[in-house]
Amino acid sequence: MVLENIELDVNYVRSQFPAFKDPLSKDWSFFENAGGSYVPKNVINKLTEFMTSTKVQPYAEYSMSKIAGQNMDMATKLFAEMINAKKNEILIGGSTSINLYVLSNALKKYISSGDEVIVTNQDHEANISPWRRLQENGAKIIEWKFNPENHELEIDELRKLITKKTKILAVTHCSNIIGSVNDLKKISDIAHKHNIIVIGDGVSFAPHGFPNVKELGVDFYTFSLYKTYGPHIALLYGKEEILKDLPNQNHEFLKNNYPYTINPGGPNHEELSSLIGVYDYFNNLYNHHFDNNKLAILSKVKKINQLISIHEENIANPILEYLDEREDLILFGKNKIKNKNRAPTISFIGKNKSAKQISSELVSLKIATRNDNFYAWRCLKALGVDVNDGVVRISIVHYNNKNEVKKLLNALNTI
Ligand SMILES: Cc1ncc(COP(=O)(O)O)c(C=O)c1O
């Protein structure tokens, strides 16, 4: 993938993130991005602005309140544009786990006794347990298992699982352990032929480039904004035609006000408002690299996504290659990223040392990482990994640079 010979200017990128200069974090090579990313100064500024000038109840006529409301609406509108959704197709909630829980509660209305719900064993538990819970409403749970040889979810397997009774399919866009990107477009096309509602978990995908939800074709899509350079909140997208028919879970008088009907309560005002800063950061990133400022934000996002993918591929592939070659380590998932078929979320274990031991030794060498099951315990079990010790996970985003990768490889050599 060559993009007008333009490369991501990582020095510029890093200059936007105060954490790289902060005394507490500046000496660390930060590889725990899949847990939560750093935030650019635009987000911090928007948050501070809201808390300083507009920390009042929004949507009244006095100026502080009016501006608070305008900023909240603006943040929602901008994020909708970035992912190609309509403003009333977006719900901001406390976390992806909460968003999926309230969604599954609302989708109960489509489940009758004996209906089938497909979940995977590659997902984070957030996109499994709310759907498994539909058993209480009479649903039969069918598990789409990944191939134990290559760790991939195979679409031919899915085809075998679909029946006339299948109503819901919950599948991750990208595994937070294996890193593989699943073809949600193809999966949605197959599912829709059988009138199945598809819920895609984009938490491990979105930090590497905001998705175009209409192109993906999914009915619902979710990601955690605290992993996409924002504060600790999460976004749920839902197709308007489905959203508007879901039962009201909010106050009775709000019954026609979708998407606010899904969540019993509103969003965190200051954090929602600070999402304007995420937009500003990406817009600045575009302007720093490209000339045509007249493009729609969706087209800008597409170009930035390509820059990010090339950079991530360049810095992550040497790590994958290194881990794959080490006889004493076991790497999970593909050993090379090609055309964004894998995220740079890299998990491995040792043959002679526990994941805890490896992670502690890396931390002692100023590599910020951790061992865990990362709530993907079904995935770890299927991989034959001890869920208490977990895997060591190295997760990269576009602000990581070659120097940090060098330090990581040196540290891996040392231990
Ligand atoms: C792939 C994936 N899905 C869902 C979640 C849950 O997100 P949240 O912490 O916003 O509930 C995570 C969190 O790490 C994740 O990695």
Ligand as a Chemical Component Dictionary entry (heavy atoms), coordinates in Angstrom:
data_LIG
# 
_chem_comp.id                   LIG 
_chem_comp.type                 NON-POLYMER 
_chem_comp.pdbx_formal_charge   0 
_chem_comp.three_letter_code    LIG 
# 
loop_
_chem_comp_atom.comp_id 
_chem_comp_atom.atom_id 
_chem_comp_atom.alt_atom_id 
_chem_comp_atom.type_symbol 
_chem_comp_atom.charge 
_chem_comp_atom.model_Cartn_x 
_chem_comp_atom.model_Cartn_y 
_chem_comp_atom.model_Cartn_z 
_chem_comp_atom.pdbx_ordinal 
LIG C1 C1 C 0 -12.001 -6.491 22.185 1  
LIG C2 C2 C 0 -12.617 -5.855 23.395 2  
LIG N1 N1 N 0 -13.943 -5.805 23.483 3  
LIG C3 C3 C 0 -14.561 -5.230 24.548 4  
LIG C4 C4 C 0 -13.832 -4.687 25.569 5  
LIG C5 C5 C 0 -14.553 -4.070 26.735 6  
LIG O1 O1 O 0 -14.448 -2.678 26.682 7  
LIG P1 P1 P 0 -14.836 -1.775 27.935 8  
LIG O2 O2 O 0 -13.669 -1.755 28.827 9  
LIG O3 O3 O 0 -15.120 -0.424 27.324 10 
LIG O4 O4 O 0 -16.036 -2.354 28.555 11 
LIG C6 C6 C 0 -12.443 -4.708 25.528 12 
LIG C7 C7 C 0 -11.641 -4.141 26.635 13 
LIG O5 O5 O 0 -10.478 -4.330 26.760 14 
LIG C8 C8 C 0 -11.818 -5.314 24.401 15 
LIG O6 O6 O 0 -10.487 -5.384 24.301 16 
# 
loop_
_chem_comp_bond.comp_id 
_chem_comp_bond.atom_id_1 
_chem_comp_bond.atom_id_2 
_chem_comp_bond.value_order 
_chem_comp_bond.pdbx_ordinal 
LIG C1 C2 SING 1  
LIG C2 N1 SING 2  
LIG C2 C8 DOUB 3  
LIG N1 C3 DOUB 4  
LIG C3 C4 SING 5  
LIG C4 C5 SING 6  
LIG C4 C6 DOUB 7  
LIG C5 O1 SING 8  
LIG O1 P1 SING 9  
LIG P1 O2 DOUB 10 
LIG P1 O3 SING 11 
LIG P1 O4 SING 12 
LIG C6 C7 SING 13 
LIG C6 C8 SING 14 
LIG C7 O5 DOUB 15 
LIG C8 O6 SING 16 
# 
